[in-house]
Structure formats: structure tokens, C-alpha cells
Amino acid sequence: MRVSELSKLTGISQNALNKIYHNKTKGIDFDTLNKLCNVLQRNSQEIFEFIPD
């Protein structure tokens, strides 16, 4: 799925989605996470991977 399509489906800006994708953000709020999970029909563990510093 293209970022532009995901942006339209979630209401999240393309800029914000690009920052998340390229790991250029310090965090993500629960509303954003909820929108991504709902549209992608995945849970948070399937979308994100935790890698300790």
C-alpha cells in the first residue's frame, strides 16, 4: 500500500507516516496506532518491532 493511500484511509498525514516508516519519530500516540491497526487489520505487535538500544 502506498503512503498516500494509507494517509487517505487513516487521516494521518503523509509526512507523519513517512517519519514512522523511516524511524524518524520519538514516539507514536495511541490514536495514530489505533488508526493504523484498524486500517491494516493488524495488532500493534504485527506492525512494530521493539529493538532495545
C-alpha positions, 0 to 999 in steps of 0.5 A, a space after each residue: 500500500 502506498 503512503 498516500 493511500 494509507 494517509 487517505 484511509 487513516 487521516 494521518 498525514 503523509 509526512 507523519 507516516 513517512 517519519 514512522 516508516 523511516 524511524 524518524 519519530 520519538 514516539 507514536 500516540 495511541 490514536 495514530 496506532 489505533 488508526 493504523 491497526 484498524 486500517 491494516 487489520 493488524 495488532 500493534 505487535 504485527 506492525 512494530 518491532 521493539 529493538 532495545 538500544 
